[in-house]
Amino acid sequence: MVKAYKLEVLIIDFDGLGEKGIREELTNIRFPNDCLNLDIKSVECRDIGEWDDNHPLNLMHTYEAAYQELFYGKSESDFDICPWCDSKRIQIPNPPKEDGWWNAYDPLNTRVQCSNPKCGKTAILTLAIWNRMMGKK
């Protein structure tokens, strides 16, 4: 059975291709045996300012929050709600160090999980976001 997938992808345009150039590059990709048919349905663009190694979209511990705020207009206080299903998020413990998680022992990050068992997605929140959620300054 053939299936169709809808993907949400963030592309950072370092070379200044613009929307038209990115569409052309992606739709001109040739897959072996024509196994994929790519059709771009919509594009949204946001200015992200100057890029450097410390840009929030370039850091694993701030990427998700920066992405959500950039495209969904969520402020930091909105991150206690799951963006996938709008259920409340709850704090979960970091995995043990031996699990190989890059941030398992980073005290500046907190893991949260959607309280909806059908969703259950997890995220990593920075200390600043967590403090806002808990009503701290």
C-alpha positions as CSV (number, residue, x, y, z in Angstrom):
1,M,0.0,0.0,0.0
2,V,1.3,3.4,-0.9
3,K,1.3,6.1,1.8
4,A,1.5,9.9,1.8
5,Y,3.4,11.8,4.5
6,K,3.2,15.4,5.5
7,L,6.5,16.7,7.0
8,E,7.3,19.9,8.9
9,V,10.9,20.8,8.1
10,L,13.0,23.8,9.2
11,I,15.5,24.9,6.6
12,I,18.0,27.7,7.5
13,D,19.0,29.4,4.3
14,F,22.7,30.2,4.8
15,D,23.3,30.8,1.1
16,G,20.4,33.2,0.5
17,L,18.6,31.0,-2.0
18,G,15.2,32.5,-1.0
19,E,11.9,30.7,-1.2
20,K,12.0,30.1,-5.0
21,G,15.6,28.7,-4.9
22,I,14.8,26.4,-2.0
23,R,11.7,25.1,-3.7
24,E,13.7,24.5,-6.9
25,E,16.5,22.7,-5.0
26,L,14.1,20.4,-3.1
27,T,11.7,19.6,-6.0
28,N,14.7,18.9,-8.4
29,I,16.1,16.2,-6.1
30,R,16.2,12.9,-8.0
31,F,15.6,9.8,-5.9
32,P,16.6,6.3,-7.1
33,N,13.8,4.6,-9.0
34,D,11.6,7.8,-8.5
35,C,10.7,6.3,-5.1
36,L,9.6,9.7,-3.7
37,N,7.5,12.4,-5.3
38,L,8.0,15.7,-3.5
39,D,5.4,18.5,-3.7
40,I,5.9,21.6,-1.5
41,K,2.5,22.8,-0.4
42,S,3.3,25.9,1.6
43,V,6.3,27.9,2.9
44,E,6.6,30.3,5.8
45,C,9.6,32.5,6.3
46,R,10.9,34.3,9.4
47,D,13.8,36.6,9.9
48,I,16.1,35.0,12.5
49,G,18.7,37.8,12.8
50,E,22.4,37.3,12.6
51,W,23.7,33.7,12.7
52,D,26.5,32.5,15.0
53,D,27.4,29.4,16.9
54,N,25.4,30.5,19.9
55,H,22.2,31.2,18.0
56,P,19.2,29.6,19.8
57,L,18.3,27.6,16.7
58,N,21.9,26.2,16.6
59,L,21.9,24.9,20.2
60,M,20.2,21.6,21.1
61,H,19.0,22.9,24.5
62,T,17.3,26.0,23.1
63,Y,16.4,24.9,19.6
64,E,12.8,23.6,20.3
65,A,11.8,26.7,22.4
66,A,13.2,29.1,19.7
67,Y,11.5,27.2,16.9
68,Q,8.1,27.2,18.8
69,E,8.3,30.9,19.5
70,L,9.5,31.8,16.0
71,F,6.7,29.9,14.1
72,Y,3.9,29.5,16.6
73,G,4.2,32.8,18.6
74,K,4.4,31.0,21.9
75,S,6.0,32.8,24.7
76,E,8.0,31.0,27.3
77,S,5.0,30.7,29.6
78,D,3.2,28.7,27.0
79,F,5.7,25.8,27.1
80,D,3.8,23.9,29.8
81,I,1.3,23.0,27.1
82,C,2.2,20.3,24.6
83,P,2.3,21.9,21.1
84,W,1.3,18.6,19.4
85,C,-2.0,17.9,21.3
86,D,-2.6,20.9,23.7
87,S,-2.4,18.7,26.8
88,K,-0.5,19.8,30.0
89,R,3.1,18.8,30.2
90,I,4.6,17.3,33.4
91,Q,8.2,17.1,34.6
92,I,10.0,13.8,34.2
93,P,13.4,12.8,35.5
94,N,16.5,12.9,33.3
95,P,17.6,9.5,32.1
96,P,20.7,8.0,33.8
97,K,24.1,9.0,32.5
98,E,24.7,5.6,31.0
99,D,21.8,6.1,28.6
100,G,24.1,8.4,26.7
101,W,21.8,11.4,26.7
102,W,23.9,14.5,26.0
103,N,22.0,16.5,28.7
104,A,21.3,13.8,31.3
105,Y,23.4,15.5,33.9
106,D,22.9,19.1,32.8
107,P,21.2,21.0,35.7
108,L,20.2,23.8,33.4
109,N,17.8,21.7,31.4
110,T,14.5,20.0,32.5
111,R,12.8,17.2,30.6
112,V,9.0,17.4,30.3
113,Q,6.5,15.0,28.8
114,C,3.0,15.4,27.6
115,S,0.5,14.1,30.1
116,N,-1.7,12.7,27.3
117,P,-0.8,9.0,27.1
118,K,-1.7,8.9,23.4
119,C,0.8,11.7,22.7
120,G,3.5,11.3,25.3
121,K,6.1,13.4,23.4
122,T,9.0,14.7,25.5
123,A,10.9,18.0,25.3
124,I,13.8,19.7,27.0
125,L,13.3,23.1,28.6
126,T,16.0,25.4,29.6
127,L,16.2,26.7,33.2
128,A,14.7,30.1,32.2
129,I,11.7,28.5,30.6
130,W,11.2,26.1,33.5
131,N,11.4,29.0,36.1
132,R,8.8,31.0,34.2
133,M,6.5,27.9,34.1
134,M,6.9,27.6,37.9
135,G,6.1,31.3,38.5
136,K,9.7,32.2,39.4
137,K,11.5,35.3,38.1
